[in-house]
Amino acid sequence: MSVFSWPVRIYWEDTDAGGVVYHANYVRFMERCRTEWLRAQGIDQFALRQATGLGFVVREMGLDFLRPARLDDELLVTLAVKERRSASMLFGQEIVRGDTTLLRATVRVACVNLDAMRPAQIPADLFRPEFL
């Protein structure tokens, strides 16, 4: 299984008054990692919608907050595909600082027709095999 990673640095805007990353920002960091994973495969989400009407939405998410990130930390957000179904994918994601895991997550993303907001089959040739 291939692991994709995306670096993140923590800025003031990411933290609360105490310099600790606000919990919702971890979700944003993971979303960016998934977007960059798609981009690394040559998938432009806007073009995908224009051509097919399809897009990806988060269906389910489980988060395990282990340690806090703080102002100016350099983090690595990782993604691994755990399961692929006809209309959804399950990702394992982590956010780490050096050798310390700060957060573990599972994220199920569904493929939908964005106009109807109904489940749709993921095109068979959408993802490159080395990324799955």
N, C-alpha and C positions, 0 to 999 in steps of 0.2 A: 504494500500500500504506500503510495506516494504522499509525502507531507509537504504542503505549501506553507510558506511563511511570509509575513509582512511586518516590517519594523514600524514602531510607533514611539514617538517621544511625548512625554507628558508636559503640557503647558498649563499656565495659570487657568485658562478657560476650562480645562478638564477637571479642575479640583474644587473642593469646597473651601471654606474659610481657613481650615486647618492644613491645607496643602495636600489632602488625601483625595484620590480620584473619586468622583461622584459615581455611584453604582451604575447609573444608566449609561455612562460613557463607555463602559466595557462592552455593552451591546453594540454601540456605534463602532468601536474598534473591530469587533468581530464581523460586522456588516461590511466594513471596508475591506477586510481580508477576503471575504467571499466575493466581493466585487472585483478585487484585483486578481483572484484566482480565475474568474471568468475571463478577465482581460488578458491574462497570460495565455489563455487558450485561443485568443483572437475573437472572443465573443463580446460584441458591443450590445449592451442591453437595450439601448434605444433602437438600434437597427433591427434587433430581434423582434421587438414589438412592432415596428413598422412593417416588417416583412411577414410576420406570422400572427401577430396579435397576442403572442405569448410573453409571459414574464414569470418571475419567481417571487413568491411571498413566503414569509415565515409562518409555518403552521403550528409549530410547537418548539419550546425552548426550555431546557433545564440548566440552571446555573449553580455552580458550587464555588462560592467565594472563599478562598483559602488564606490569602494574605493581601494587604493593601498595596496599591501602587501610589507613588508620591510624586510631587512636583519634580520635573527634570529627569525622571527615570527614563531609561531606554528599554523598551519592551519589544518582545517578539510575539506576534499573534500567529498561531498556526491553525491549519485546517487539514483534516484527513477525511476522505469519503468513507463512511462506515457501511453504507447500504444504498443501493440504487433500486428504486421501484419504477414502474411504468410512468407514474405521475409525481413522484417525490424522491428526494434524496435526504439521507441522514448524514450529518457531519459531526465529527468530533472536533472540538476547537479548544485550544488552550492559550492562555496569555502568560508568558514567562518573563522573568527578569533574571538574566544570567542562568544559573542552575535552579532558581526558585520558581515553582509554579504558583502563580497568583490566582488563577481561575481556571476551572474546567467546565466545559459546556457541551451539551448535545443540542443540535439544532436541526429540526426537520423543515425542509423547504419544499413547498409544493409548486408545481408548474400549473399555471392557470391561464385561461383565456381572459385577458385583462378587461375586455369590453363586457363580457358576461359574468366575470368573476366566478367561473366554474372550472373545476379541475380539467386539465388537458394532458395528453400524453407528451412526455419529453421526446423531442425528435431523436431518433436512434443515432444519427450522425452528429449530434450537437457537440459532444465532448470528445476530446482526444483521449485515446486509451491510456496513455502514460499519466494522465491526470486523475484517473479513477482508481 
